[in-house]
């Protein structure tokens, strides 16, 4: 088990990780494929585009944090999920209420 990994300024690369105790950070990267075989508590993606995450059934509880990133998709088994890129924020009762904008087509 590794504590954590950082991928910074990577392009057109693929990574397979067995188990992590902490997190994977993907920063300033494009066209990355990341496969988690067993467990990984957190994947943080910042300033990156074209990220494909492949999670095992054991890793479905992984928390995915994205900032300033686009084209982030997650595969679990045969099912693909798109991670939202747009956040809508509104001031309600003196607090900011933010939610992912969903596009239905």
C-alpha positions as CSV (number, residue, x, y, z in Angstrom):
1,X,0.0,0.0,0.0
2,X,1.3,3.4,-1.0
3,X,0.4,6.6,1.0
4,X,-0.3,8.8,-2.0
5,X,0.7,9.7,-5.6
6,X,0.9,12.9,-7.5
7,X,0.7,13.2,-11.3
8,X,1.8,16.7,-12.4
9,X,2.1,18.0,-16.0
10,X,1.5,14.6,-17.5
11,X,0.1,14.0,-21.0
12,X,-1.3,11.0,-22.9
13,X,-0.4,8.6,-20.1
14,X,-2.0,5.6,-18.3
15,X,-1.5,4.6,-14.7
16,X,-2.7,1.5,-12.7
17,X,-2.8,1.8,-8.9
18,X,-3.5,-1.2,-6.6
19,X,-4.3,0.4,-3.3
20,X,-3.6,3.8,-1.7
21,X,-4.0,4.9,1.9
22,X,-4.5,8.6,1.1
23,X,-5.0,10.1,-2.4
24,X,-4.0,10.6,-6.0
25,X,-3.5,14.1,-7.2
26,X,-3.7,14.9,-10.9
27,X,-2.6,18.5,-11.7
28,X,-1.9,20.3,-15.0
29,X,-2.4,17.1,-17.0
30,X,-4.3,16.1,-20.2
31,X,-5.5,12.8,-21.6
32,X,-4.8,10.7,-18.5
33,X,-6.2,7.2,-17.8
34,X,-6.2,6.1,-14.2
35,X,-7.2,2.7,-13.0
36,X,-7.8,1.9,-9.3
37,X,-7.7,-1.8,-8.7
38,X,-8.7,-2.0,-5.1
39,X,-9.0,1.1,-2.8
40,X,-8.2,4.8,-3.0
41,X,-10.0,7.2,-0.6
42,X,-9.6,10.4,-2.7
43,X,-8.8,11.4,-6.3
44,X,-8.1,15.2,-6.6
45,X,-8.1,16.6,-10.2
46,X,-7.0,20.2,-10.7
47,X,-6.4,22.1,-14.0
48,X,-6.7,19.0,-16.1
49,X,-8.7,17.8,-19.1
50,X,-9.5,14.5,-20.7
51,X,-9.3,12.4,-17.5
52,X,-10.6,8.8,-17.6
53,X,-11.1,7.1,-14.3
54,X,-11.6,3.3,-14.1
55,X,-12.7,2.2,-10.6
56,X,-13.1,-1.4,-9.4
57,X,-16.2,-2.3,-7.4
58,X,-14.1,-2.0,-4.3
59,X,-13.3,1.6,-5.2
60,X,-16.8,2.9,-5.8
61,X,-16.7,4.9,-2.5
62,X,-13.7,6.9,-3.7
63,X,-14.3,10.7,-3.3
64,X,-13.5,12.6,-6.5
65,X,-12.7,16.3,-6.2
66,X,-12.4,18.4,-9.3
67,X,-11.4,22.1,-9.9
68,X,-10.9,23.9,-13.1
69,X,-11.0,20.6,-15.0
70,X,-13.1,19.3,-18.0
71,X,-13.9,16.1,-19.7
72,X,-13.6,14.0,-16.6
73,X,-15.3,10.6,-16.9
74,X,-15.5,7.6,-14.5
75,X,-16.1,4.0,-15.5
76,X,-17.3,1.4,-13.0
77,X,-17.7,-2.0,-14.6
78,X,-19.5,-1.3,-17.9
79,X,-21.2,1.9,-16.7
80,X,-19.7,5.3,-17.6
81,X,-20.4,8.5,-15.6
82,X,-19.6,12.0,-16.5
83,X,-18.3,14.3,-13.8
84,X,-20.0,17.7,-14.0
85,X,-18.0,20.7,-15.2
86,X,-20.3,23.6,-14.3
87,X,-21.4,24.7,-10.9
88,X,-24.3,27.1,-10.3
89,X,-24.1,29.2,-7.1
90,X,-26.9,31.3,-5.6
91,X,-27.1,33.4,-2.5
92,X,-29.9,32.0,-0.2
93,X,-30.6,33.3,3.3
94,X,-27.0,34.8,3.6
95,X,-25.3,31.5,2.4
96,X,-24.0,30.4,-0.9
97,X,-25.9,27.4,-2.3
98,X,-23.9,25.6,-5.0
99,X,-25.0,22.6,-7.2
100,X,-23.7,20.9,-10.3
101,X,-25.5,22.0,-13.5
102,X,-27.0,19.0,-15.2
103,X,-27.6,19.0,-18.9
104,X,-30.4,16.6,-20.0
105,X,-30.7,15.8,-23.6
